[in-house]
Amino acid sequence: MYLLNESLTFPDPSTAPDHGLAAIGGDLSQERLLLAYRSGFFPWYNDGEPICWWSPDPRMIFDLKSASPMRVTKSMRQSKRNRGYEIRENTCFTSVMKHCGNVPRNDQDGTWINDEMLEAYAQLHESGHTKSIEVFKDEELVGGLYGMDLKDKGIFCGESMFSLATDASKIALMYLVEKLQDLNYHLIDAQVYNDHLDSLGAVEMDREVFLSYLR
């Protein structure tokens, strides 16, 4: 296990165990977070614990160069067309993060989106590095997602999503996929496997292949 100190360094992500936990410690400064994502790491830890940095193998991704990067169902298309949703970008980033932290999840006890994470990613948003996609219904925020945008690498690192209305988060993801394809991005990083991501069409990618996109 690599113990981070005040210096802005990370271990070689290729040496991390398959589960991905490679380093602990450090901080959530803009400089460290940017270096982490560009190196293939992301932070994920519980409140009261030291910051943990992960680079799992394999990596869960949406392949934006494939013919069908996302599995879009008939009901999702109907929701997009008929439910009166309005999609916005970067109008309420912090609210999206807070909603993501408040939504109960079957596979998690509590949330990793604590006040420290909120402050850090909000600062990155002010600098233009993190982005949010928001879904509104009658001027009420009902769904969305946020993540780190590595424009020069053609990678969007998705962090979390939430839905308070039928298919709202899926509509946000559909919008993001289409937008990033138009911008010639390579992939959306979805980090680690879960059944929900699999149902949406995400696939596993060998860590070394994923890291090659960052080099």
N, C-alpha and C positions, 0 to 999 in steps of 0.2 A: 504494500500500500504506500502510495506516494503522499507525503505530508507537505502541503503547500505552505509557503511563508510569504513575506512581503514582496518578494521578487515576482515579476510577471512571467512565470514559466509553468509549463505543464509537461507531464511525461509523454513519451511516445504513445499515442492511443492504440497502436498496433499491439502493444504489450499488455493491454488490459485483459482481464479474464472475460470469458464470453458474457457473463452477466453484466459486465460493463463498468462496475465500480473501480475506478483507477486512482482517485486522489480524494483527499479530504482537506478542509481548511481553506485559507485564503479569504477572499471577500467578494462582494458583488459590485465592485466598481465597474464603470463603463468599460474601462480598458481591459480588465480581466474577463468580463463577459464577452466582449468582442473577440478577444484572443481565444477564449474557450470554444465558441461556436466555429470560428475559423479553423480550429485545430481538431474539431470533431467531438467536442465534449458539450454536455449540457448539465446544469445544476438541478438536483432533485433531492430534497431532504425534508424531514419533518421539523416543525417548530421545536426549538430547544436543543436540536442536534447540530453538530458541525456541518458546514456546507459539504455536500457530497457531489463529486463530478463523475459523470458516466459517459462511456463510449461503448455501447453494447455491440455484440456480434451474434446474429446478424442485426441489421438496422431495418426498421420498418419505414417504407417510403411510398409515396405516390409517384409513379414514373410518368412524367409529363410528356415524354417522347413516345409513349406507347399509344396504340390506336384507341385504347379505352383506359385512361389513367384512373377513372373513378367509375364505380358501378352505380349508375343512375337508374332508378326504378320508375315505373309508370306513375306510381303515387307521388314520388318526388317531383316529377315534371308537372303533375296536376297541382301540387301544392304551390310550386313556383308560379304557375299560371293563374290560379284561382283564389288564392288566399289573401291577396292584397298586400303582400309583403313589399317593403321598400328596402333596398340594399344601399348602405352607405359605407364609406371608408374613412377611418381615422377621425371620427367626430366625437367619440366618447371612449377612448382607449382604456382608461382606468376603470370605467364602469363595466366594460367587457371582462377585464381581469377579475374584478370583484365578483361578478356573476359566475365566472368559471370556478372561483374558489368556493362559492356557496352551494353549488349544485351537488347533491349527494351522489356518490358513485359506488356501485356494488363492490368494486375491487379495491376500495381505498377506505381507510379509517381517518377521517379528517382531511386536511388539505395541505399541500406544499406551498400554496400561494399565500404566504404570510405578509405582514406589513413590510418586511425587509425586501421581499421580492417585488411587491407592488411599487415601492419607491424606486428600486433599481431599474425596473423595466419601464416605468413612467419617464425616468430620466433618459433612457435610451430612445423612447418615443419622441421626446422633445428634440433629440438629436437626429431623428429620422431613421433610426436603425430598427425599431420595432413598429409593427403595423397591426391594425385591427380591421376586420370586416364585420359590419353590424347589420342585423336584420330588424327592421321596425314594422310594427303593425299599429296603425292609428296613433302614430307618434310615440309608441311605447317600445322600448328595446326588448325584443323577445328571443334573440339568438345572436350568436356571433362566434368569432374565433380571434386569436392573436398569435403573433410569433415574431421571430427575428428574420429580417429580410437581408440576405447576403446577395445583393444585386449583382456584384461583379462575378460571383460564382454561379449565378443562375439557380440558387437554392433558397427556398423559403423554409425556415425551421419552425414548424408548427408547435406551439406550446400547449394550448388547451382550447376547448370549445364548449359552448353551453347552448341549451335550448329550453325555452319556456312555452313554446307553441309547436304545433305539429311540423316536423321537418325543418325547423328554423335553422338549426346548426348545419344541416345538410345543404340547405340552400346557400348558406354562407360559403361552405366548402366548394360547392358547384361553381359559384361565382369566382372564387379564388383560382380554382383549376383553370377555368376558361381564360381568366385574365393573365395568369402566368404563362399559359401556352401561347397567347398572343404576343407576350414579351420574350418568348423563346427561352424560358427557364427550363432547367433539366428535371428538377424533382422537388417535391415537398417532403421534408424530413418529418416523419411521424414518430420517430424515436424507437419505441418498443412495441412488440406485438400485443394486441388484445383483440377479442372477438369483434368488437364494434368496428375497429379499423379494417379488419379483414372483410367484414360485410360490406364496407364502403369501397373496396377494391384496392386497398393498400397491399403491398407485397414486401417480402423480406429481401434484403440486399446484403451480400457479403460485406463485412466492414471494410475490407481493403478496397473494394470497388467504390463504396461510399466515400472513403477518404480520398480516393483519386480525383473526385470532383472538387475537392477543396484545395488541391495542390496547385 
